[in-house]
């Protein structure tokens, strides 16, 4: 599980790149405003949401102008309502406007991820299942989105290709079978968890015999999931995957599987509608 401390070192470079692509060689519109003019900006959410991205916003304003000050009214993980004030920003008017879009891009995207994560998490309240994200993230925002998922009450699957094995159909074919793939994984990286994707009850039995830590049930029916739970009896963790929607989520959770992985948490997130307006200084 990623926490706030895990992503701090990644934020400056992400913000630098975002500002570079937005500002280029200068914000020509902001230059219309006198350099000495100061202002206060109020940032609100135009919809109910879960907030995530405070540290990215802080870094944007810091890099644009270290003299700008922010007064946050919320924090990551807070649930906000439509028209609620998120923060105030004060300082040179032209610099406030230069920082606006990059800051809100981070905030709206990560809050969108956190918001949909909470929507899904709320649907399985009372069950023991954990909802997991996937690697289907926006390029360059892997750690950020996975952190946002946790702000919404869901959990992280593996971060990338380096921290856990996930042996899928093509790996199995190339290795010569489930047993061979798992055996090689244990030899190569004995400390790393081994997960294998299966597409039938027969493959499930093979994965259990080979000693997989986690078994992903790919597009299993509800009846097949229940049968898998009964067969496994805790010998491995079971993860449901494939075409999971908010409508099918609760019935799947009630089959007794341990995890449900959902690509939609990060790849289908809709940015939260935010607004920044200058107000009387």
Residue pairs with C-beta under 8 A, 6 or more apart in sequence:
1 150
1 155
1 156
2 143
2 146
2 147
2 150
2 156
2 159
3 147
3 150
4 55
4 76
4 147
6 143
6 147
7 55
7 143
7 144
7 147
8 55
10 143
10 144
11 55
11 56
11 59
12 59
12 63
14 56
14 106
14 140
14 141
14 144
15 56
15 59
15 60
15 63
15 102
15 106
16 63
17 140
18 60
18 102
18 105
18 106
19 60
19 63
19 64
19 102
22 101
22 102
23 98
27 94
27 97
27 98
29 97
30 94
30 95
30 97
30 98
31 94
33 93
33 94
33 97
34 94
35 92
35 94
36 92
37 92
37 93
37 94
38 90
38 91
38 92
38 93
38 281
39 90
39 91
39 92
39 93
39 96
39 278
39 279
39 281
40 88
40 89
40 90
40 278
40 279
40 280
40 281
41 88
41 89
41 90
41 96
41 100
41 276
41 277
41 278
41 279
42 85
42 88
42 276
42 277
42 279
43 85
43 86
43 87
43 88
43 89
43 104
43 274
43 275
43 276
44 83
44 84
44 85
44 86
44 274
44 275
44 277
45 51
45 80
45 81
45 82
45 83
45 84
45 86
45 111
45 272
45 273
45 274
46 82
46 83
46 272
46 273
46 274
46 275
47 82
47 272
47 273
48 79
48 80
48 81
48 82
49 79
49 80
49 111
49 112
49 114
49 115
49 272
50 77
50 78
50 79
50 80
50 111
50 114
50 115
50 117
50 118
50 151
50 152
51 74
51 75
51 76
51 77
51 78
51 79
51 80
51 86
51 107
51 111
51 114
51 151
52 76
52 77
52 107
52 110
52 111
52 113
52 114
52 147
52 148
52 151
52 152
53 76
53 106
53 107
53 108
53 109
53 110
53 111
53 144
53 148
54 72
54 74
54 75
54 76
54 107
55 76
56 103
56 106
56 107
56 110
56 144
57 70
57 87
57 103
57 104
57 106
57 107
58 70
60 99
60 102
60 103
60 106
61 68
61 70
61 89
61 99
61 103
62 68
64 95
64 98
64 99
65 91
65 92
65 95
65 99
67 91
67 92
68 89
68 90
68 91
68 92
68 95
68 96
68 99
69 89
69 90
69 91
70 87
70 88
70 89
70 90
71 87
71 88
71 89
71 90
72 86
72 87
73 84
73 85
73 86
73 87
73 88
74 80
74 84
74 86
74 87
76 114
76 151
77 114
77 151
77 152
79 118
80 86
86 107
86 274
89 96
89 99
89 276
90 96
90 281
93 278
96 278
100 276
104 274
104 276
106 144
107 272
107 274
108 271
108 272
108 273
108 274
109 138
109 141
109 145
109 269
109 271
110 141
110 144
110 145
110 147
110 148
110 151
111 148
111 271
111 272
111 274
112 269
112 270
112 271
112 272
113 145
113 148
113 149
113 152
113 265
113 266
113 269
114 148
114 149
114 151
114 152
115 152
115 269
115 272
116 152
116 264
116 265
116 268
116 269
116 270
117 131
117 133
117 148
117 149
117 150
117 151
117 152
117 153
117 154
117 265
118 152
118 153
119 152
119 246
120 131
120 152
120 154
120 246
120 249
120 262
120 264
120 265
121 131
121 152
121 153
121 154
122 153
123 246
123 249
123 250
123 253
124 131
124 249
124 250
124 253
124 260
127 250
127 253
127 254
128 258
129 252
129 253
129 257
129 258
129 259
129 260
130 154
130 155
130 258
130 259
130 260
131 154
131 155
131 249
131 259
131 260
131 261
131 262
131 265
132 154
132 155
132 156
132 157
132 239
132 259
132 260
132 261
132 262
133 145
133 146
133 149
133 154
133 155
133 156
133 157
133 261
133 262
133 263
133 265
133 266
134 157
134 261
134 262
134 263
134 265
134 266
134 267
135 142
135 157
135 158
135 160
135 161
136 263
136 266
136 267
137 145
137 146
137 266
137 267
138 145
138 266
142 159
142 160
143 159
145 266
145 269
146 156
146 159
146 266
149 155
149 156
149 265
149 266
150 156
152 265
154 262
154 265
155 259
157 261
158 164
158 166
163 192
164 192
164 193
164 194
164 195
165 185
165 189
165 192
165 193
165 194
165 195
165 196
166 195
166 196
166 197
166 216
167 175
167 178
167 181
167 182
167 185
167 194
167 195
167 196
167 197
168 197
169 197
169 199
171 181
172 178
172 181
172 196
175 181
175 184
177 206
178 196
178 198
178 203
178 206
178 207
178 210
179 206
179 209
179 210
181 196
182 194
182 196
182 207
182 210
182 211
182 212
183 210
185 192
185 194
186 194
186 211
193 213
193 214
194 211
194 212
194 213
194 214
195 212
195 213
195 214
195 215
195 216
195 239
196 207
196 210
196 212
196 214
196 215
196 216
197 215
197 216
197 218
197 241
198 204
198 206
198 207
198 215
198 216
198 217
198 218
199 218
199 219
201 224
201 227
201 228
201 231
204 215
204 217
204 228
204 231
204 232
205 231
207 215
207 236
208 215
208 231
208 232
208 235
208 236
212 236
213 236
213 237
214 236
214 237
214 238
214 239
214 258
214 259
215 228
215 232
215 236
215 237
215 238
215 239
216 239
216 240
216 241
216 261
217 224
217 225
217 228
217 238
217 239
217 240
217 241
217 257
218 241
218 242
219 241
219 242
219 243
220 228
220 240
220 242
222 251
222 252
222 255
225 238
225 240
225 252
225 255
225 256
225 257
226 255
226 256
228 238
228 257
229 238
229 255
229 256
229 257
232 238
237 258
237 259
238 256
238 257
238 258
238 259
239 257
239 258
239 259
239 260
239 261
240 252
240 255
240 257
240 259
240 260
240 261
241 260
241 261
244 252
244 260
244 261
244 262
244 264
245 264
249 260
249 262
252 260
253 260
